[in-house]
């Protein structure tokens, strides 16, 4: 009996373990999840410094039309600046340390400089255009908790604190196997009744995009021996994904051979369209996803079931990417008592997301998937949806 969509995702995530951590070079950590809390080793900024190119002056001298003597120059990188005396101004560059006595920095564009003197054009308040020690981060602050996704801003922050090696969760090794005598490898011209093994490459691309390291096992032919050899190799990975061979035909051997190899099947068949004959099992810590062979079904079920598991294994939170809310642009009909996933083009109109069908929803139409940037989820109980109804959509871009 087919299980519900939500139950299938719960079973998968309950069986998914977090991978071990490793220390990698900072640049190699981009796009990965931090495995330990990171606390600031020092204040940021480390010293009071100028936020502008301009003149450092005392607050009492920061008045419009005041003329001051230029008594020095402080470039960025200076260590021990001279003090600002009453009636004087020191030329200062952005990032340079604030000299003793300075309470204001007057930007160049708000001054007129003439030889050794400068006239201020505006009155400024105390503390203007100064970045104070620790105003961004104080030493000891937990600035990045474990699980933080290391995007360019996080990489910048870690680099600012001198972190050349970063603890992150390992990338999952994902084995990918296609099945069927009708398949030929990429680079081989298909003959009558043959098709190119394209699913392996879309799955590998999706795994890589999700942060995993894919490796292709090739094609298992429609014999028990061929399946056993290939599947045994795949069970050495963190995740094994198979494509096709999981329905109920006399050549659908995947489930039987996996059982012989000690894989515990958690479920087979989900009340969804496309992707009903999806199966999931485990052997030790290895997750085994058996996806349908139709290319559209393969890609949709990867997004719904495999990607969340890969995210959890890498410490990325949330594991389940949230659905957005969108407005249907046209009416839709479906069978009740199953969740249906509709490939759509999502666009923004007046602050709302609008979802239009990306074309023929037959699972044999690959171009509809190419055009789609979202997948609308039509819930289990309903069978009719009108234009203007609000629905959940999983954004693909």
N, C-alpha and C positions, 0 to 999 in steps of 0.2 A: 504494500500500500504506500502511496506517495505521502511524504511528510510535508508539513507546512514550510513555507519559505523561512520564516523567522526561526523555526525550530532547527532547520538545517544550519543556519548561520551560528546559532548558539552552540550546537554540537561541535562544529568546526573550531570555533574559538576556544571552547572548553578543552579541546584536545591539543591546542597550539601552545608550545612552550617558547619562552624567551631564549634566544641564542646567547652563547657566552660573549664576553666583551674582549676587545683587543685594542692596543694603542697604535694609532696610525699617524702619519704625517698630517699636518693641519689641512692642507689642500685636499688630501684624500678623504678627509672627514666630511666634506661638503655633501649635503643631501642625506646624511646619515643621522642617527639619533644618539645623543650623548648618553653614555652609560653610567656616569657618576655626576653628582652635584658639582658645580663649579663655583667656588667662592673667590672673590676678588683678593689677590695677594697685596694690593696696595690701593690707595685712593685714586680716583679718576675724576678730574685731572689730578696730577701729582703735585701741582703747585698752582697758586693764583697766576693766571695768565691773561694776556690781552685777547679779546674776541675780535678786534679790528686792527687794521693798520691806522695809526693815528698818533696822538700825543698823550702821554701820561701826565696828569696834573693832579694837584690837590683839589678837594671839593670846594674849598673857599675860593679858588681861582677859576672855577669852571663857569664863568659868567660871560654872557654875550658882550662882545666888543672889548673884552679884556685882552691886553697885549702882554705876552709873556716872553721871557728869554729862553731860547732853546739851549739847554745845558748838557745835552748828551744824546746818545743813540743806543737803543737796545734791540739788536736783531734776534730772531728766533734762534734758540740754541745757546743763548748767553747763560752763564751760570750764576754770577753774583752781581746784579745790577746796582748802579749807584742810586742814592736816594734822590727824590724830588724835593727840592727846596722851595719855600714860599716864593711866589712870583716867577717860577720857572716851569718849563715844560720839557719833557724828554721824548724824543721821537722813538716810537715803539712799533714793532711788527707783530702781526697776528701770531699768537702762540708763545711769544716772548714772556719771560717772568715779569710780574708786576714789581716795580721798584718800591722800596720803603717810602712811605709818605703818600703814595699814589692812591687816590680813591675814585678816580674817573679816568676813562680813556675817551678822548675826543677824536672821532674819525677825521681823516685828512679832508674829506669833502665838506666838513663843517668848520674849516679853518682857512685862513689866508696866510701863507708863509712868505716872509720877506727877509732874506739873508739870515741873520741869527735870531730873528724874532718871529712869533706866530700870533695872529689875532684870531680869537674865537668868534664864530658867527652865531652860536646858540648857547643857551644856558642848559647844562646837564645836571642831573641829580647824582648824588653819591652812588657808587657801585655800578654805574652804567658802563656797558661794554667790557665788563670784567668777568671771566670765568673763574669761579672760586674752587679751591682745592676740595675734592670730594663731593662736589655738587651733583655729579652724575652718578658715581658709585663710591661708597665708603669701603675701606679695607675690611674684609670679613663678610661683606654682603654676599648672599647666595644669589648670584646674578643669572645663572642658568641651571635649572633643576634637571636631574636625570630624566631622559626622555625628550629633551628639547631637540627639535629638528634644527640641524645646523645649516641654516640658509646663509647667504652672503652677510647679513648684519651680524649673525652670531659668530661667523668666521672672523669678521673684523674685530669684534669684541675680544675673542680669544687671542688673536694676534696682538691686540693692544696690550694684553697682559702677558705677552711673551710666551704663549703656549705653542710650542712647536710640535708636540706629540699630544694627541687627544684620545681619551677612552671612548670608544663607540661600540655598539653592538655589531657582531659579525654579520656579513651578508649571507643570506641563505643560499646554499647550493641547490639548484633546482634541475632535476633530470626531466627531459621531455621526450616522450615516446609516441610516435604515430603508428597506427595499426591498419593493416588491410593489404590484400594482394593487388588491389587496384592502384596503389600509390607508386609513384616513381620519384626519385630524388631530383632536387633542383639541379638544372643543367642537363637533364635527360629529356629528350623530346617524347611526350606521351604518345603512345600508340592507341589503337581502338580500345575503348573501355577503360583507359588509364587516366589518372589525374596527378598533377604535381603535388607533392607533399608540402602544401603551403601553410597548414596549421602549425607546423613546428616552428616556422619563422615568426608568425604573428604571436605565438605564445612566448617564444624567446625574447622578442622585442618587448612584450608586456612585462615579462619577468625583469628584464634589465631596467625598464622604466620604473618598476616598483622597488628597485634597489637590490634585486637578487643577481646571482651569477648563474645564468642558464648554461646547460650543456645538452647537446642533442644526442639521443641514443640511436637515431636512425628510424628504420621501419621494421616493425614486427610483422612477419608474414602470417598468414592464417593457418598456423600449425601450433600445437601446444609447445613443441620444443623451441620454436622461434620466440614465442611469447615468454616462455620461462627464462630463456637466456637473457633477453633484453630487460625484462622486469626485475630479475635478480640484480642486474647491474644498477638499475635505477633506485633500488631500495637502499643503496649505500649513501644516497643523497639526503639532505634535510627534507626535501619535498620531491615527490614524483608526480608528474602530470602525464596522464595518458589521453590520447585523442582517438575517439571512435572505439568500436568493439565492446561497448558496454550496454547495448540493448539486449534483445532476447532472441536474436537470430542464431542459426546454427554455426555461424562463423564469428560470433561475438564471444570471444574467449577470455577477455581481460579479467572479469570478476572471478571466474573459476581458477585461473592460474594464480591470481593474487591470493586467493584462499589457500591454494596448495603451498604458497610461499610464506604462509603464516600471517598474512594481513588480516586484521580484524575489521570487517565491514561494519561501519557505523550506520549507514543508510544507503539505500538505492532507490531512486525516483523521488523527485520533489514536485509538488503541485504548482508548477510554473510553466510558462511558455514564453520564449523557447527554453529548452534545457531540461525537460522532464527526466530523461534517463541519466542524470548526473549521479555519480556514486562517490562516497568518501569513506576512507578507512585509515587505519594506523598500524604501523609495526614498530614497536619501541617508540622512539621519538620522531620517526619518519611519517610525514603526512602524505597520504595518497589520494589524489583527486583524479577521478575517471570522468572525463568530460565527453559530451557528444561530439561526433565527427563533423557535423555540419559547421562550416567556418563561422557563420554568424552565431550559432549556439555556443561554439567554443569560446568566442571572444566575450559574449555576454556573460556566460557562467564564470569565466575567469574574473571579470570585474566584480561579480556579486559574491563569489565564494573564495577564490584563491587570493586575490589582492588583499582582502582584510587579514587573512592568515599571515601573509608575507609581512604586512605592516606590524602585526603583533609580534612576530618573531624578531623583528629589528627594533623593538621598543618604541615604535612610532604610535603616537596617540592623537586622536582616537583610532582604534583599529578599523572600526566601521566608519567610513567617510559619510558625513551627513548628507541626506537628501535636501535639495532646495525645494521651494514651492514655485510652481509655474501655472500659467493659465493655458488650458487647451485651446488651440485655434480652430479645431474642427471636432465634430462628434466622433465617438469611437464605440464599437460594440465588441463584447468578448463573452466567452463562456464563463458562467459563475463557478465558484469553488476551485479557482486557481488564480494565482497572481500572474498577470501578463505584463511583459516588458516591451515597451514600444520605442523603437528607435526614432529619435526626433532631432530637429534642428531648433536650438534654443537661442532666442534673441531678446534683447532688452528693449522695452517700449514704455516710455513714461514712467520709469522706475520699477516696472514689473517685468518678470520673465515670461515670455510667451513661448509655447512649445508647439511646433508644427511637425507632422509626420515627415520623415526624411525620404519617404517613398514606399514602395511595395514592401509590406511586412512579412512576406513569405521568407522563411529562413534560408532559402536557397539564393536570395538576392543579396549578394555581397556589397553591391554598390550603395545600397541603403545604409549599410554600416559605415561605409567610407564617408558618406555625407553627414552622418549623425555626429553631434557634439553633446548628446545627452541621451539618457534612457529613462523614459517615464515608467513609473510603477503603478499599474492599475490594480487596485486591491482585490483580495480574494472574494469578498461577498458580492460586489456589484457587477452588473453586466452591461450597463448603459452609462455613457458619459457624454455630456453635451458640450458644445463649444462654450467657453467661458467658465467651465468647471475648474476648480483648483486641484492640482495633483502634485505628487512628489516626483522629483526628477533628480537622477544621479548625473552630475555634470562630468563629462569625459575630458574636457580641455582644462 
